[in-house]
Amino acid sequence: MPLQAEDVEYYRYHPLLLNAAFLGGLTDEDRRVLGFGDKTNYLPGFERRLRHRWFQAAMRRGYDLKLLVGTYGRRVTGKLKRLLGIKG
């Protein structure tokens, strides 16, 4: 049954989300009701197929480059400031 827009907007059912910290001491019936052990949709070793492989690879490499430039850029900037005697 779909939730009404107001229910979703105001998080009416948010408290119903389970926290693993509260799942100790479950009975077999509790586990059955919560779906523990149900392997209907289980696929061992499943890896989701990338839908936008090229775009995701480009973004990943761009982010890696940003991190690399930022790390070495701070080091070079710091050395230049020390060499030139600039404070701050």
mmCIF file as gemmi writes it, N, C-alpha and C atoms, coordinates in Angstrom:
data_model
loop_
_atom_site.group_PDB
_atom_site.id
_atom_site.type_symbol
_atom_site.label_atom_id
_atom_site.label_alt_id
_atom_site.label_comp_id
_atom_site.label_asym_id
_atom_site.label_entity_id
_atom_site.label_seq_id
_atom_site.pdbx_PDB_ins_code
_atom_site.Cartn_x
_atom_site.Cartn_y
_atom_site.Cartn_z
_atom_site.occupancy
_atom_site.B_iso_or_equiv
_atom_site.pdbx_formal_charge
_atom_site.auth_seq_id
_atom_site.auth_asym_id
_atom_site.pdbx_PDB_model_num
ATOM 1 N N . MET Axp A 1 ? 0.843 -1.169 0 1 0 ? 1 A 1
ATOM 2 C CA . MET Axp A 1 ? 0 0 0 1 0 ? 1 A 1
ATOM 3 C C . MET Axp A 1 ? 0.895 1.241 0 1 0 ? 1 A 1
ATOM 4 N N . PRO Axp A 2 ? 0.746 2.111 -0.984 1 0 ? 2 A 1
ATOM 5 C CA . PRO Axp A 2 ? 1.567 3.318 -1.038 1 0 ? 2 A 1
ATOM 6 C C . PRO Axp A 2 ? 1.204 4.287 0.091 1 0 ? 2 A 1
ATOM 7 N N . LEU Axp A 3 ? 2.213 5.008 0.56 1 0 ? 3 A 1
ATOM 8 C CA . LEU Axp A 3 ? 1.988 6 1.603 1 0 ? 3 A 1
ATOM 9 C C . LEU Axp A 3 ? 1.486 7.297 0.983 1 0 ? 3 A 1
ATOM 10 N N . GLN Axp A 4 ? 0.693 8.036 1.751 1 0 ? 4 A 1
ATOM 11 C CA . GLN Axp A 4 ? 0.22 9.329 1.296 1 0 ? 4 A 1
ATOM 12 C C . GLN Axp A 4 ? 1.382 10.317 1.314 1 0 ? 4 A 1
ATOM 13 N N . ALA Axp A 5 ? 1.286 11.34 0.484 1 0 ? 5 A 1
ATOM 14 C CA . ALA Axp A 5 ? 2.356 12.34 0.394 1 0 ? 5 A 1
ATOM 15 C C . ALA Axp A 5 ? 2.628 12.978 1.752 1 0 ? 5 A 1
ATOM 16 N N . GLU Axp A 6 ? 1.584 13.25 2.535 1 0 ? 6 A 1
ATOM 17 C CA . GLU Axp A 6 ? 1.755 13.879 3.844 1 0 ? 6 A 1
ATOM 18 C C . GLU Axp A 6 ? 2.513 12.966 4.801 1 0 ? 6 A 1
ATOM 19 N N . ASP Axp A 7 ? 2.256 11.66 4.703 1 0 ? 7 A 1
ATOM 20 C CA . ASP Axp A 7 ? 2.947 10.712 5.575 1 0 ? 7 A 1
ATOM 21 C C . ASP Axp A 7 ? 4.447 10.714 5.296 1 0 ? 7 A 1
ATOM 22 N N . VAL Axp A 8 ? 4.797 10.772 4.028 1 0 ? 8 A 1
ATOM 23 C CA . VAL Axp A 8 ? 6.205 10.781 3.657 1 0 ? 8 A 1
ATOM 24 C C . VAL Axp A 8 ? 6.832 12.126 4.022 1 0 ? 8 A 1
ATOM 25 N N . GLU Axp A 9 ? 6.119 13.209 3.719 1 0 ? 9 A 1
ATOM 26 C CA . GLU Axp A 9 ? 6.647 14.558 3.946 1 0 ? 9 A 1
ATOM 27 C C . GLU Axp A 9 ? 6.92 14.832 5.42 1 0 ? 9 A 1
ATOM 28 N N . TYR Axp A 10 ? 6.056 14.368 6.301 1 0 ? 10 A 1
ATOM 29 C CA . TYR Axp A 10 ? 6.204 14.655 7.723 1 0 ? 10 A 1
ATOM 30 C C . TYR Axp A 10 ? 6.802 13.492 8.498 1 0 ? 10 A 1
ATOM 31 N N . TYR Axp A 11 ? 7.406 12.535 7.796 1 0 ? 11 A 1
ATOM 32 C CA . TYR Axp A 11 ? 8.088 11.399 8.43 1 0 ? 11 A 1
ATOM 33 C C . TYR Axp A 11 ? 7.195 10.66 9.423 1 0 ? 11 A 1
ATOM 34 N N . ARG Axp A 12 ? 5.958 10.464 9.096 1 0 ? 12 A 1
ATOM 35 C CA . ARG Axp A 12 ? 5.034 9.81 10.008 1 0 ? 12 A 1
ATOM 36 C C . ARG Axp A 12 ? 5.491 8.393 10.344 1 0 ? 12 A 1
ATOM 37 N N . TYR Axp A 13 ? 6.023 7.677 9.361 1 0 ? 13 A 1
ATOM 38 C CA . TYR Axp A 13 ? 6.423 6.297 9.59 1 0 ? 13 A 1
ATOM 39 C C . TYR Axp A 13 ? 7.913 6.163 9.866 1 0 ? 13 A 1
ATOM 40 N N . HIS Axp A 14 ? 8.612 7.272 10.01 1 0 ? 14 A 1
ATOM 41 C CA . HIS Axp A 14 ? 10.048 7.242 10.276 1 0 ? 14 A 1
ATOM 42 C C . HIS Axp A 14 ? 10.404 6.461 11.545 1 0 ? 14 A 1
ATOM 43 N N . PRO Axp A 15 ? 9.656 6.591 12.637 1 0 ? 15 A 1
ATOM 44 C CA . PRO Axp A 15 ? 10.009 5.835 13.842 1 0 ? 15 A 1
ATOM 45 C C . PRO Axp A 15 ? 9.894 4.321 13.669 1 0 ? 15 A 1
ATOM 46 N N . LEU Axp A 16 ? 9.267 3.85 12.624 1 0 ? 16 A 1
ATOM 47 C CA . LEU Axp A 16 ? 9.116 2.425 12.409 1 0 ? 16 A 1
ATOM 48 C C . LEU Axp A 16 ? 10.367 1.78 11.826 1 0 ? 16 A 1
ATOM 49 N N . LEU Axp A 17 ? 11.349 2.602 11.434 1 0 ? 17 A 1
ATOM 50 C CA . LEU Axp A 17 ? 12.585 2.037 10.913 1 0 ? 17 A 1
ATOM 51 C C . LEU Axp A 17 ? 13.305 1.298 12.038 1 0 ? 17 A 1
ATOM 52 N N . LEU Axp A 18 ? 13.813 0.125 11.719 1 0 ? 18 A 1
ATOM 53 C CA . LEU Axp A 18 ? 14.472 -0.688 12.734 1 0 ? 18 A 1
ATOM 54 C C . LEU Axp A 18 ? 15.94 -0.325 12.867 1 0 ? 18 A 1
ATOM 55 N N . ASN Axp A 19 ? 16.387 -0.31 14.078 1 0 ? 19 A 1
ATOM 56 C CA . ASN Axp A 19 ? 17.796 -0.11 14.381 1 0 ? 19 A 1
ATOM 57 C C . ASN Axp A 19 ? 18.333 -1.465 14.824 1 0 ? 19 A 1
ATOM 58 N N . ALA Axp A 20 ? 19.467 -1.874 14.275 1 0 ? 20 A 1
ATOM 59 C CA . ALA Axp A 20 ? 20.019 -3.19 14.589 1 0 ? 20 A 1
ATOM 60 C C . ALA Axp A 20 ? 20.32 -3.355 16.071 1 0 ? 20 A 1
ATOM 61 N N . ALA Axp A 21 ? 20.515 -2.255 16.786 1 0 ? 21 A 1
ATOM 62 C CA . ALA Axp A 21 ? 20.808 -2.334 18.216 1 0 ? 21 A 1
ATOM 63 C C . ALA Axp A 21 ? 19.623 -2.881 19.01 1 0 ? 21 A 1
ATOM 64 N N . PHE Axp A 22 ? 18.43 -2.789 18.477 1 0 ? 22 A 1
ATOM 65 C CA . PHE Axp A 22 ? 17.231 -3.238 19.188 1 0 ? 22 A 1
ATOM 66 C C . PHE Axp A 22 ? 16.783 -4.637 18.769 1 0 ? 22 A 1
ATOM 67 N N . LEU Axp A 23 ? 17.572 -5.336 17.973 1 0 ? 23 A 1
ATOM 68 C CA . LEU Axp A 23 ? 17.138 -6.617 17.44 1 0 ? 23 A 1
ATOM 69 C C . LEU Axp A 23 ? 17.664 -7.825 18.215 1 0 ? 23 A 1
ATOM 70 N N . GLY Axp A 24 ? 18.2 -7.624 19.4 1 0 ? 24 A 1
ATOM 71 C CA . GLY Axp A 24 ? 18.683 -8.756 20.192 1 0 ? 24 A 1
ATOM 72 C C . GLY Axp A 24 ? 17.519 -9.526 20.803 1 0 ? 24 A 1
ATOM 73 N N . GLY Axp A 25 ? 17.721 -10.817 21.034 1 0 ? 25 A 1
ATOM 74 C CA . GLY Axp A 25 ? 16.722 -11.63 21.715 1 0 ? 25 A 1
ATOM 75 C C . GLY Axp A 25 ? 15.451 -11.87 20.922 1 0 ? 25 A 1
ATOM 76 N N . LEU Axp A 26 ? 15.541 -11.963 19.618 1 0 ? 26 A 1
ATOM 77 C CA . LEU Axp A 26 ? 14.355 -12.208 18.8 1 0 ? 26 A 1
ATOM 78 C C . LEU Axp A 26 ? 13.969 -13.684 18.86 1 0 ? 26 A 1
ATOM 79 N N . THR Axp A 27 ? 12.681 -13.931 18.873 1 0 ? 27 A 1
ATOM 80 C CA . THR Axp A 27 ? 12.197 -15.302 18.808 1 0 ? 27 A 1
ATOM 81 C C . THR Axp A 27 ? 12.169 -15.747 17.345 1 0 ? 27 A 1
ATOM 82 N N . ASP Axp A 28 ? 11.962 -17.038 17.116 1 0 ? 28 A 1
ATOM 83 C CA . ASP Axp A 28 ? 11.875 -17.54 15.745 1 0 ? 28 A 1
ATOM 84 C C . ASP Axp A 28 ? 10.719 -16.884 14.999 1 0 ? 28 A 1
ATOM 85 N N . GLU Axp A 29 ? 9.62 -16.647 15.693 1 0 ? 29 A 1
ATOM 86 C CA . GLU Axp A 29 ? 8.463 -15.989 15.066 1 0 ? 29 A 1
ATOM 87 C C . GLU Axp A 29 ? 8.812 -14.549 14.69 1 0 ? 29 A 1
ATOM 88 N N . ASP Axp A 30 ? 9.537 -13.839 15.566 1 0 ? 30 A 1
ATOM 89 C CA . ASP Axp A 30 ? 9.957 -12.467 15.263 1 0 ? 30 A 1
ATOM 90 C C . ASP Axp A 30 ? 10.829 -12.44 14.016 1 0 ? 30 A 1
ATOM 91 N N . ARG Axp A 31 ? 11.77 -13.36 13.936 1 0 ? 31 A 1
ATOM 92 C CA . ARG Axp A 31 ? 12.65 -13.431 12.77 1 0 ? 31 A 1
ATOM 93 C C . ARG Axp A 31 ? 11.863 -13.72 11.503 1 0 ? 31 A 1
ATOM 94 N N . ARG Axp A 32 ? 10.871 -14.592 11.589 1 0 ? 32 A 1
ATOM 95 C CA . ARG Axp A 32 ? 10.059 -14.921 10.425 1 0 ? 32 A 1
ATOM 96 C C . ARG Axp A 32 ? 9.277 -13.706 9.953 1 0 ? 32 A 1
ATOM 97 N N . VAL Axp A 33 ? 8.673 -12.976 10.897 1 0 ? 33 A 1
ATOM 98 C CA . VAL Axp A 33 ? 7.876 -11.798 10.553 1 0 ? 33 A 1
ATOM 99 C C . VAL Axp A 33 ? 8.753 -10.719 9.909 1 0 ? 33 A 1
ATOM 100 N N . LEU Axp A 34 ? 9.982 -10.556 10.407 1 0 ? 34 A 1
ATOM 101 C CA . LEU Axp A 34 ? 10.883 -9.536 9.867 1 0 ? 34 A 1
ATOM 102 C C . LEU Axp A 34 ? 11.555 -9.972 8.57 1 0 ? 34 A 1
ATOM 103 N N . GLY Axp A 35 ? 11.397 -11.237 8.194 1 0 ? 35 A 1
ATOM 104 C CA . GLY Axp A 35 ? 11.926 -11.704 6.922 1 0 ? 35 A 1
ATOM 105 C C . GLY Axp A 35 ? 13.339 -12.224 7.002 1 0 ? 35 A 1
ATOM 106 N N . PHE Axp A 36 ? 13.85 -12.504 8.198 1 0 ? 36 A 1
ATOM 107 C CA . PHE Axp A 36 ? 15.194 -13.055 8.333 1 0 ? 36 A 1
ATOM 108 C C . PHE Axp A 36 ? 15.23 -14.429 7.691 1 0 ? 36 A 1
ATOM 109 N N . GLY Axp A 37 ? 16.257 -14.71 6.941 1 0 ? 37 A 1
ATOM 110 C CA . GLY Axp A 37 ? 16.403 -16.015 6.316 1 0 ? 37 A 1
ATOM 111 C C . GLY Axp A 37 ? 15.67 -16.152 5 1 0 ? 37 A 1
ATOM 112 N N . ASP Axp A 38 ? 14.876 -15.153 4.601 1 0 ? 38 A 1
ATOM 113 C CA . ASP Axp A 38 ? 14.173 -15.207 3.324 1 0 ? 38 A 1
ATOM 114 C C . ASP Axp A 38 ? 15.161 -14.856 2.218 1 0 ? 38 A 1
ATOM 115 N N . LYS Axp A 39 ? 15.523 -15.823 1.405 1 0 ? 39 A 1
ATOM 116 C CA . LYS Axp A 39 ? 16.516 -15.606 0.352 1 0 ? 39 A 1
ATOM 117 C C . LYS Axp A 39 ? 15.873 -15.595 -1.027 1 0 ? 39 A 1
ATOM 118 N N . THR Axp A 40 ? 14.633 -15.127 -1.105 1 0 ? 40 A 1
ATOM 119 C CA . THR Axp A 40 ? 13.921 -15.092 -2.377 1 0 ? 40 A 1
ATOM 120 C C . THR Axp A 40 ? 14.674 -14.257 -3.405 1 0 ? 40 A 1
ATOM 121 N N . ASN Axp A 41 ? 15.13 -13.073 -3.019 1 0 ? 41 A 1
ATOM 122 C CA . ASN Axp A 41 ? 15.798 -12.161 -3.95 1 0 ? 41 A 1
ATOM 123 C C . ASN Axp A 41 ? 17.305 -12.12 -3.74 1 0 ? 41 A 1
ATOM 124 N N . TYR Axp A 42 ? 17.868 -13.081 -3.034 1 0 ? 42 A 1
ATOM 125 C CA . TYR Axp A 42 ? 19.297 -13.095 -2.74 1 0 ? 42 A 1
ATOM 126 C C . TYR Axp A 42 ? 20.078 -13.635 -3.927 1 0 ? 42 A 1
ATOM 127 N N . LEU Axp A 43 ? 21.08 -12.898 -4.337 1 0 ? 43 A 1
ATOM 128 C CA . LEU Axp A 43 ? 21.969 -13.331 -5.411 1 0 ? 43 A 1
ATOM 129 C C . LEU Axp A 43 ? 23.393 -13.303 -4.862 1 0 ? 43 A 1
ATOM 130 N N . PRO Axp A 44 ? 24.027 -14.457 -4.67 1 0 ? 44 A 1
ATOM 131 C CA . PRO Axp A 44 ? 25.369 -14.465 -4.1 1 0 ? 44 A 1
ATOM 132 C C . PRO Axp A 44 ? 26.375 -13.771 -5.022 1 0 ? 44 A 1
ATOM 133 N N . GLY Axp A 45 ? 27.214 -12.916 -4.438 1 0 ? 45 A 1
ATOM 134 C CA . GLY Axp A 45 ? 28.246 -12.218 -5.197 1 0 ? 45 A 1
ATOM 135 C C . GLY Axp A 45 ? 27.696 -11.189 -6.163 1 0 ? 45 A 1
ATOM 136 N N . PHE Axp A 46 ? 26.49 -10.675 -5.929 1 0 ? 46 A 1
ATOM 137 C CA . PHE Axp A 46 ? 25.871 -9.732 -6.859 1 0 ? 46 A 1
ATOM 138 C C . PHE Axp A 46 ? 26.622 -8.404 -6.861 1 0 ? 46 A 1
ATOM 139 N N . GLU Axp A 47 ? 26.895 -7.913 -8.033 1 0 ? 47 A 1
ATOM 140 C CA . GLU Axp A 47 ? 27.442 -6.575 -8.209 1 0 ? 47 A 1
ATOM 141 C C . GLU Axp A 47 ? 26.553 -5.857 -9.21 1 0 ? 47 A 1
ATOM 142 N N . ARG Axp A 48 ? 26.088 -4.679 -8.802 1 0 ? 48 A 1
ATOM 143 C CA . ARG Axp A 48 ? 25.185 -3.929 -9.664 1 0 ? 48 A 1
ATOM 144 C C . ARG Axp A 48 ? 25.901 -3.509 -10.947 1 0 ? 48 A 1
ATOM 145 N N . ARG Axp A 49 ? 25.228 -3.658 -12.052 1 0 ? 49 A 1
ATOM 146 C CA . ARG Axp A 49 ? 25.779 -3.254 -13.347 1 0 ? 49 A 1
ATOM 147 C C . ARG Axp A 49 ? 25.756 -1.734 -13.437 1 0 ? 49 A 1
ATOM 148 N N . LEU Axp A 50 ? 26.877 -1.164 -13.842 1 0 ? 50 A 1
ATOM 149 C CA . LEU Axp A 50 ? 26.959 0.288 -13.965 1 0 ? 50 A 1
ATOM 150 C C . LEU Axp A 50 ? 26.144 0.748 -15.174 1 0 ? 50 A 1
ATOM 151 N N . ARG Axp A 51 ? 25.299 1.727 -14.961 1 0 ? 51 A 1
ATOM 152 C CA . ARG Axp A 51 ? 24.46 2.215 -16.058 1 0 ? 51 A 1
ATOM 153 C C . ARG Axp A 51 ? 25.187 3.255 -16.895 1 0 ? 51 A 1
ATOM 154 N N . HIS Axp A 52 ? 26.049 4.049 -16.24 1 0 ? 52 A 1
ATOM 155 C CA . HIS Axp A 52 ? 26.763 5.128 -16.927 1 0 ? 52 A 1
ATOM 156 C C . HIS Axp A 52 ? 28.255 4.947 -16.665 1 0 ? 52 A 1
ATOM 157 N N . ARG Axp A 53 ? 28.786 3.862 -17.148 1 0 ? 53 A 1
ATOM 158 C CA . ARG Axp A 53 ? 30.166 3.457 -16.846 1 0 ? 53 A 1
ATOM 159 C C . ARG Axp A 53 ? 31.172 4.558 -17.183 1 0 ? 53 A 1
ATOM 160 N N . TRP Axp A 54 ? 31.084 5.137 -18.377 1 0 ? 54 A 1
ATOM 161 C CA . TRP Axp A 54 ? 32.058 6.142 -18.796 1 0 ? 54 A 1
ATOM 162 C C . TRP Axp A 54 ? 31.966 7.371 -17.911 1 0 ? 54 A 1
ATOM 163 N N . PHE Axp A 55 ? 30.755 7.853 -17.666 1 0 ? 55 A 1
ATOM 164 C CA . PHE Axp A 55 ? 30.567 9.056 -16.845 1 0 ? 55 A 1
ATOM 165 C C . PHE Axp A 55 ? 31.066 8.825 -15.419 1 0 ? 55 A 1
ATOM 166 N N . GLN Axp A 56 ? 30.728 7.668 -14.832 1 0 ? 56 A 1
ATOM 167 C CA . GLN Axp A 56 ? 31.158 7.373 -13.469 1 0 ? 56 A 1
ATOM 168 C C . GLN Axp A 56 ? 32.675 7.273 -13.383 1 0 ? 56 A 1
ATOM 169 N N . ALA Axp A 57 ? 33.305 6.667 -14.375 1 0 ? 57 A 1
ATOM 170 C CA . ALA Axp A 57 ? 34.769 6.566 -14.38 1 0 ? 57 A 1
ATOM 171 C C . ALA Axp A 57 ? 35.401 7.946 -14.504 1 0 ? 57 A 1
ATOM 172 N N . ALA Axp A 58 ? 34.831 8.796 -15.35 1 0 ? 58 A 1
ATOM 173 C CA . ALA Axp A 58 ? 35.362 10.154 -15.517 1 0 ? 58 A 1
ATOM 174 C C . ALA Axp A 58 ? 35.231 10.957 -14.223 1 0 ? 58 A 1
ATOM 175 N N . MET Axp A 59 ? 34.101 10.841 -13.556 1 0 ? 59 A 1
ATOM 176 C CA . MET Axp A 59 ? 33.907 11.567 -12.299 1 0 ? 59 A 1
ATOM 177 C C . MET Axp A 59 ? 34.854 11.047 -11.215 1 0 ? 59 A 1
ATOM 178 N N . ARG Axp A 60 ? 35.044 9.745 -11.162 1 0 ? 60 A 1
ATOM 179 C CA . ARG Axp A 60 ? 35.941 9.152 -10.165 1 0 ? 60 A 1
ATOM 180 C C . ARG Axp A 60 ? 37.375 9.63 -10.397 1 0 ? 60 A 1
ATOM 181 N N . ARG Axp A 61 ? 37.82 9.623 -11.652 1 0 ? 61 A 1
ATOM 182 C CA . ARG Axp A 61 ? 39.183 10.065 -11.95 1 0 ? 61 A 1
ATOM 183 C C . ARG Axp A 61 ? 39.335 11.568 -11.715 1 0 ? 61 A 1
ATOM 184 N N . GLY Axp A 62 ? 38.303 12.321 -12.015 1 0 ? 62 A 1
ATOM 185 C CA . GLY Axp A 62 ? 38.35 13.76 -11.749 1 0 ? 62 A 1
ATOM 186 C C . GLY Axp A 62 ? 38.469 14.055 -10.268 1 0 ? 62 A 1
ATOM 187 N N . TYR Axp A 63 ? 37.733 13.317 -9.45 1 0 ? 63 A 1
ATOM 188 C CA . TYR Axp A 63 ? 37.808 13.503 -8.004 1 0 ? 63 A 1
ATOM 189 C C . TYR Axp A 63 ? 39.176 13.081 -7.469 1 0 ? 63 A 1
ATOM 190 N N . ASP Axp A 64 ? 39.708 11.966 -7.972 1 0 ? 64 A 1
ATOM 191 C CA . ASP Axp A 64 ? 41.046 11.543 -7.568 1 0 ? 64 A 1
ATOM 192 C C . ASP Axp A 64 ? 42.081 12.613 -7.915 1 0 ? 64 A 1
ATOM 193 N N . LEU Axp A 65 ? 41.948 13.205 -9.096 1 0 ? 65 A 1
ATOM 194 C CA . LEU Axp A 65 ? 42.86 14.264 -9.516 1 0 ? 65 A 1
ATOM 195 C C . LEU Axp A 65 ? 42.734 15.484 -8.607 1 0 ? 65 A 1
ATOM 196 N N . LYS Axp A 66 ? 41.506 15.834 -8.237 1 0 ? 66 A 1
ATOM 197 C CA . LYS Axp A 66 ? 41.277 16.961 -7.329 1 0 ? 66 A 1
ATOM 198 C C . LYS Axp A 66 ? 41.978 16.726 -5.998 1 0 ? 66 A 1
ATOM 199 N N . LEU Axp A 67 ? 41.86 15.519 -5.453 1 0 ? 67 A 1
ATOM 200 C CA . LEU Axp A 67 ? 42.521 15.201 -4.192 1 0 ? 67 A 1
ATOM 201 C C . LEU Axp A 67 ? 44.035 15.266 -4.327 1 0 ? 67 A 1
ATOM 202 N N . LEU Axp A 68 ? 44.565 14.737 -5.424 1 0 ? 68 A 1
ATOM 203 C CA . LEU Axp A 68 ? 46.002 14.735 -5.65 1 0 ? 68 A 1
ATOM 204 C C . LEU Axp A 68 ? 46.537 16.161 -5.785 1 0 ? 68 A 1
ATOM 205 N N . VAL Axp A 69 ? 45.864 16.968 -6.6 1 0 ? 69 A 1
ATOM 206 C CA . VAL Axp A 69 ? 46.302 18.354 -6.798 1 0 ? 69 A 1
ATOM 207 C C . VAL Axp A 69 ? 46.192 19.135 -5.496 1 0 ? 69 A 1
ATOM 208 N N . GLY Axp A 70 ? 45.122 18.909 -4.745 1 0 ? 70 A 1
ATOM 209 C CA . GLY Axp A 70 ? 44.963 19.617 -3.475 1 0 ? 70 A 1
ATOM 210 C C . GLY Axp A 70 ? 46.057 19.266 -2.492 1 0 ? 70 A 1
ATOM 211 N N . THR Axp A 71 ? 46.413 18.001 -2.401 1 0 ? 71 A 1
ATOM 212 C CA . THR Axp A 71 ? 47.452 17.564 -1.459 1 0 ? 71 A 1
ATOM 213 C C . THR Axp A 71 ? 48.805 18.151 -1.837 1 0 ? 71 A 1
ATOM 214 N N . TYR Axp A 72 ? 49.211 17.963 -3.079 1 0 ? 72 A 1
ATOM 215 C CA . TYR Axp A 72 ? 50.513 18.471 -3.505 1 0 ? 72 A 1
ATOM 216 C C . TYR Axp A 72 ? 50.505 19.982 -3.635 1 0 ? 72 A 1
ATOM 217 N N . GLY Axp A 73 ? 49.368 20.559 -3.979 1 0 ? 73 A 1
ATOM 218 C CA . GLY Axp A 73 ? 49.278 22.018 -4.078 1 0 ? 73 A 1
ATOM 219 C C . GLY Axp A 73 ? 49.54 22.69 -2.741 1 0 ? 73 A 1
ATOM 220 N N . ARG Axp A 74 ? 49 22.131 -1.653 1 0 ? 74 A 1
ATOM 221 C CA . ARG Axp A 74 ? 49.25 22.701 -0.321 1 0 ? 74 A 1
ATOM 222 C C . ARG Axp A 74 ? 50.715 22.56 0.064 1 0 ? 74 A 1
ATOM 223 N N . ARG Axp A 75 ? 51.318 21.44 -0.291 1 0 ? 75 A 1
ATOM 224 C CA . ARG Axp A 75 ? 52.73 21.234 0.035 1 0 ? 75 A 1
ATOM 225 C C . ARG Axp A 75 ? 53.612 22.226 -0.721 1 0 ? 75 A 1
ATOM 226 N N . VAL Axp A 76 ? 53.337 22.401 -2.014 1 0 ? 76 A 1
ATOM 227 C CA . VAL Axp A 76 ? 54.126 23.333 -2.825 1 0 ? 76 A 1
ATOM 228 C C . VAL Axp A 76 ? 53.917 24.756 -2.337 1 0 ? 76 A 1
ATOM 229 N N . THR Axp A 77 ? 52.67 25.112 -2.039 1 0 ? 77 A 1
ATOM 230 C CA . THR Axp A 77 ? 52.377 26.456 -1.55 1 0 ? 77 A 1
ATOM 231 C C . THR Axp A 77 ? 53.099 26.718 -0.232 1 0 ? 77 A 1
ATOM 232 N N . GLY Axp A 78 ? 53.068 25.749 0.661 1 0 ? 78 A 1
ATOM 233 C CA . GLY Axp A 78 ? 53.754 25.896 1.948 1 0 ? 78 A 1
ATOM 234 C C . GLY Axp A 78 ? 55.25 26.071 1.783 1 0 ? 78 A 1
ATOM 235 N N . LYS Axp A 79 ? 55.863 25.309 0.896 1 0 ? 79 A 1
ATOM 236 C CA . LYS Axp A 79 ? 57.307 25.435 0.654 1 0 ? 79 A 1
ATOM 237 C C . LYS Axp A 79 ? 57.65 26.771 0.029 1 0 ? 79 A 1
ATOM 238 N N . LEU Axp A 80 ? 56.827 27.235 -0.907 1 0 ? 80 A 1
ATOM 239 C CA . LEU Axp A 80 ? 57.065 28.541 -1.524 1 0 ? 80 A 1
ATOM 240 C C . LEU Axp A 80 ? 56.948 29.66 -0.502 1 0 ? 80 A 1
ATOM 241 N N . LYS Axp A 81 ? 55.968 29.579 0.379 1 0 ? 81 A 1
ATOM 242 C CA . LYS Axp A 81 ? 55.811 30.607 1.413 1 0 ? 81 A 1
ATOM 243 C C . LYS Axp A 81 ? 57.017 30.633 2.337 1 0 ? 81 A 1
ATOM 244 N N . ARG Axp A 82 ? 57.516 29.451 2.719 1 0 ? 82 A 1
ATOM 245 C CA . ARG Axp A 82 ? 58.7 29.393 3.584 1 0 ? 82 A 1
ATOM 246 C C . ARG Axp A 82 ? 59.919 29.933 2.852 1 0 ? 82 A 1
ATOM 247 N N . LEU Axp A 83 ? 60.046 29.596 1.573 1 0 ? 83 A 1
ATOM 248 C CA . LEU Axp A 83 ? 61.184 30.048 0.78 1 0 ? 83 A 1
ATOM 249 C C . LEU Axp A 83 ? 61.176 31.561 0.621 1 0 ? 83 A 1
ATOM 250 N N . LEU Axp A 84 ? 59.999 32.124 0.407 1 0 ? 84 A 1
ATOM 251 C CA . LEU Axp A 84 ? 59.884 33.566 0.19 1 0 ? 84 A 1
ATOM 252 C C . LEU Axp A 84 ? 59.713 34.354 1.485 1 0 ? 84 A 1
ATOM 253 N N . GLY Axp A 85 ? 59.547 33.641 2.596 1 0 ? 85 A 1
ATOM 254 C CA . GLY Axp A 85 ? 59.409 34.296 3.911 1 0 ? 85 A 1
ATOM 255 C C . GLY Axp A 85 ? 58.038 34.921 4.137 1 0 ? 85 A 1
ATOM 256 N N . ILE Axp A 86 ? 57.025 34.395 3.503 1 0 ? 86 A 1
ATOM 257 C CA . ILE Axp A 86 ? 55.662 34.905 3.65 1 0 ? 86 A 1
ATOM 258 C C . ILE Axp A 86 ? 55.014 34.214 4.823 1 0 ? 86 A 1
ATOM 259 N N . LYS Axp A 87 ? 54.399 35.007 5.731 1 0 ? 87 A 1
ATOM 260 C CA . LYS Axp A 87 ? 53.718 34.414 6.88 1 0 ? 87 A 1
ATOM 261 C C . LYS Axp A 87 ? 52.233 34.295 6.583 1 0 ? 87 A 1
ATOM 262 N N . GLY Axp A 88 ? 51.606 33.288 7.206 1 0 ? 88 A 1
ATOM 263 C CA . GLY Axp A 88 ? 50.149 33.123 7.076 1 0 ? 88 A 1
ATOM 264 C C . GLY Axp A 88 ? 49.819 32.081 6.167 1 0 ? 88 A 1
